[in-house]
Amino acid sequence: MSCPPENSSQSEQRSDGQIHPVAKSLYILPTDERERKRLEVQNEVLRHAFGDRTVFAPIKLHAGDKVLDSGTGSASWLLDCYNANKDVTFRGIDLKTSIFPELDDEQKQQIHLDAGNVLQLPSNWTGKFQLLNQRLLIAALSQENWNTALREIYRVLAPGGWVQLVESGHCVSGEATRKHYAMLQDLFAKRGLLFNCIDHIPNILKDTGFDNITAQRHEIRVGGAGDEDRMTAKARESFVGVYKGMQTPVVTMGIRTEGEFKELVEDLEREWESHAQSKIIFYVFIAQKPPASV
């Protein structure tokens, strides 16, 4: 997703018929056809790493339940979850709609995709959703944004509803990875993003009022070759693609020159290919809004 200028203001008309302001975006990745394809591969990689699970929360979805996918992007997770729960109503939101999929007539009965912002969810969504999914917004939210987002998520969940958040941690590899990690820290700090969000999310969930907070750790291998299903190669391609997508903000903010950036990403990719133990750590955070008092 391209970022609007820092002092810009925008508005979107949503399906509730009202015009809502859209807060400025800190997001540092593009929203284009190349990114749509990368997100499709990333979803395949995550689904494989998570054992084909789309729902981590201890909830059984029933006919008429409502699920919200925040930052839906290409709606890959939403469509996977819909295919397993076709009598549930799904809503996906994102600041930009350019990579939303085309839905067939059957899908349109249960799936609604709209421009939207987790920092400013519609007032008439309060208490509506049994499950809210949000994945990999590390490159979009400041600490203040995380506080606001989780308050909004808490508000729109029904009593007893669940939120699941998937975020990335660090990468285990070698020297090129450490250099790249330092560059990312610099970029996130200058952009105002919360680089170590995984360390803060549990406390923010607790302070917001959530109960039954748990965290699951998952390792996704990106190193070496020879995997029969090419999942390691796909993971490496997808996550290197994330970093390639950060070239514009890195260069425009003076963190690296274009040549330095490209060299660093090439070194990173070679290191991952040659170090079979290279892996990225992901976390799934699950929490419940307390049920209504009897």
N, C-alpha and C positions, 0 to 999 in steps of 0.2 A: 504494500500500500504506500502510495506517495504521501508525504507529509505536507499539509498546508503550512503556509508561513506562520511563524509563531504568533503574530498579532491578528491572524485571520479569524473571521467568524462565519459560520455556515448554518444553514437550517435544512431540515429534511421533513417531508410530509410522510407520516407513518400510517399504518393501517387503522389506527384509532381515529383518523381524520383530523388530527391536530398537527400544527407545525411546532416542531421541537428544535431548540438550538442544539447543535453538535459541537462539543468541546474540541479545542484544538488537539490534533493528533501528534503524539510523540513517536509513532510507529516508524521503524527504520528499514522496513523491507518493502519491495515493490508490490503492486497488485496488477499483474499482467498475465498474458497467456503462459509465459515461461514459469511464473510463480504458481499458476493453477496446476500445471503439470507436475511441478515439484511437490506441491501439497498432496497430490494424488499418490505419488510414490511414498512420501512421508507417512501418509495414512496407512498404506500397505505395510510399511516397516513397523509402525507402532502397533498395528493390529496383530502382526506376527509376534512381536515382542511381548504383548500382553495376553497371549494365548487366545486370540480371537474374541476377547472380552471387550464389549463397548460400555457396559455398565458395571462399575466397581462398587457402587453403593449397595448396601444390603436391602434392596427394594425390588419388589416384583411389580412391574408395570401392568396396569389393567386398562380395559377399554374405557375411554373417556379421560384418562390421565393426560396431563400436559407436560411436555418436556421443552426446555429452552436451551439452545446451543448458542453461547455467547462467543463472538468472534468466529463465526462459522466458516468464513473464508469460502472454500469451494464446496462446503457442506458435506464433506466426505464422511465425517463421523456421524452426522445426522442421518445420512442415507443408510449407513450400515445399521444404525440403531432402529431406524424405521423398518428396514427389511426383516428385522426380528420381532417387531412390535407394530404391526400394521393397523391396529385398532386404537393406537395412541395418537394424540395430536402433537405435532412437532412445530416449533417456531425457531428459525435461525436468524440471527442478526449480525450485521457487520457494518462498519463505517462506510465501506464501499461495496457496491453490488456487482461490479464488473465481472467477477469470476463466479457468480452464482450459477449453478447448473440449470439447464432447461428441465422442467418437470413434466411428466406425462399426466394425462387426465386423472388417472388413479391416484398418483402421488399428490396432486393438487388438492385432493379431498382431505388429506391429513397433514400436509406440509405447507408452511407459510414462511417465505423468506422476505426479509425487509431490511432496509437501512435502519440502523439502530446503534446505540452506544450504551455499554454496560454501566457507564458513569451517570446516565440519565435515562433510566427505563421509564416507560409510560406509567402514569399514576394509576391507571385502571388495571394494571397487571398485579397489583398488591395481592399476595396470597394465592396466586393462580397456579403455580407450577409444582409438580411433585418431584421433579428432578431438573437440575441445571448443570450443564456440562460446559467447561471452559478449558481450552487447551492452548498452551504455549503463547501466552501474552506477555512473556518476559520482555520482549522487544517493543512493548507498547505502553507500559504503565510505570509511573513514578510511585514512590512510597505513598504519597497522598492519594494517587489514583487507586492503588490497591485498597486503601482504607475505604474510599468511596465505593469502589466496585463491590466489595464484599458486603457493605451496608445495603447497597441496592439489591444484591443477590439475596440477602437475608429477607428483605422486604417482599420480594416477589415470590419467594417460596411459600407454599402452603405450610401450615403447622405440621411438623413431622416430615417435611420434605428434605431432600438431600442435595448437596452440591458436591461435584467432583472436579478437581483442578489438576491438570497435568502440566508439569513444568520441568525444564531441563536444569541439571546441575553442571558439574564440571566434566571435562574430558580427561581420561587417563591415557597418556601416550609418552611423548618425548619433548625435546627442547623446542622444536618448531611449534608444538601445541602450546607450550608455556608462553612463548613469545606472542602467539596469537591471542591467548587468554588475556595477557597484559594489555594488548591493543583493544580488546573488547571492553575491558574494565574502563579504559580511558574514554572510549566512545560512549558507553552507557552513562558514565559520570557527567560528561559534557552535555549529553542529551537530557539528563535529568531522570534517567531510568533506574529502576531498582535491580541491579545486576544479580545480587544474591537473594532474590525474592524467596527462594526455597527456605532460607533461614528465618524469614519473617512471617510467612503465610500461616503457620500454626498459631502463633500468638495473635495475629490479626483476626483469624477465625474465632479464637477464644474471646477476644475483647469485643467482637461483634455480637456475641451471644450464642454461637454455635456450640453444640454438644457432640459427644461421640466422635471426636476428631482423631483420625488415624492417618498415617503416611506409609505408603508402600514404595520401596526402592526397586528400580528395574535397571538392568545394565543392557545396553544395546551395543553389540560389537560392530566396529567400523574398520577394524584392522585385518590385513592379510587378504588372501584370495582363496579360491577353490571351493567355496560353499556351493552345494549342489543347487539350491534354490535361488542363488545370487542375492540372498537377502542382505548379506554383509556389504556387497558391492552397491546395492540399492540404498542402504543406509548411508554409506560413505558419500554416494552421489547426492543424496538429498541434503545431508547436513553440510557438506562443502558448498552446495548451492545456496544454503542460508547465508553463509559467510560471503560468497560472491555477491549476493544481493545487497550487502552492506557497503559496497565500494563507494557509492555516491556520497553518503553521509561521512564516511571516513575521510575522503579526499576533500570535500567541501568544508569540513570542520578543521582541516589542517593537521589531522592526526598522522596521516601518512600520505606520501605522494602516490599517484596512480601506479607508478612502477614499483614502488616499495610494497604497496598493498598486493599487487598481483604476484610478486615474488614470494611474499609471506604465505599467501593462500596456496601457491604451487608447492612450497616447502611442506606445508601442512598436509596436503593431499598425498605427497610422496611418503611422508612419515607414516601416515595411516596405512597406506598400502604395504609398507615394508615392516611395520610393527604389528604382528598378529594379535597382540593383546590390547590394542587400542580400543577404547570403548567410551561411550557417553552415558552418564548416569541420569536417569529420569526419576521423577517422583510423582506419585498420584496421591493427592490429599483428598480425604473424604470427610464430610462433616454434616451434621443434621441440625435443622432448625427444631427447637423443642416442640413436641406435640402440644396441642391446646390443652389447657387445664380442664379437668372434668368438673 
